[in-house]
Amino acid sequence: MSRFKSIAIDGPSGAGKSTLAKRLAKELGFHYVDTGAIYRTVALAALREGFDPSDSARVEALLPAISVTLDYDADGLQHMYLNGEDVTQAIRQNEVSAGASKVAAIPAVRAFLLDTQRSLAKSQNVIMDGRDIGTVVLPDADVKIFLTAAPEARAHRRCLELLERGQPADEAQILKEVLERDHRDANRAVAPLKQAEDAVLADTTELDFEGSFRLLRGIITHRLGGMKDE
């Protein structure tokens, strides 16, 4: 068995998985793996080719021609590369975000990226977040958390995030998109969003960031017995 530890954090869009996982990874000395960014990179590739990321036939045909890799900078921050180009900022646009769940519903894309995700957990301690980490990608993860919050709370947080980046944000439209994405993610045929049977449910609707962080840190500390790293 691997000597490395893995923490899986699943949950719907806007639940705060990435922000919390980054903070937890830094405190624990783990590597943070943002799987959503990996799917966003494929969506970006499709959009740059001029077609809808939901066009499964065209996306599948595109896969052999693209290289999706990731690396970490000196601060431990994940950078995504598409055919060698750093697209870490480019994949955060709204259009790309919407396309991520579309390409994630394509079986060929999930198969294309699965080995990449699993290999990361075999070579280092990782905190990995996404939609199906605890159910499909890392079913034997040492800690599994299903992080969620009410759709309205998630839409509000997303709105604030976009405004802080200087991007336009309509909270009503964002809520509509959150609900649509929840429906897509929960009802897709391949690896739908759902709580793993052995995952701990963490609802942060009424919590701020620090409260959410303490909740997740407590769950992880309890499950790992206070382990920092190996």
Secondary structure by P-SEA (a helix, b strand, c coil): cccbbbbbbbbccccaaaaaaaaaaaaacbbbbcaaaaaaaaaaaaaaacccccaaaaaaaacccbbbbbbccccbbbbbbccccccccccccaaaaaaaaaaaacaaaaaacaaaaaaaaaccccccccccccccccccccbbbbccccaaaaaaaaaaaaaaacccccaaaaaaaaaaaaaaaaccccccccccccbbbbbcccccaaaaaaaaaaaaaaaacccccc
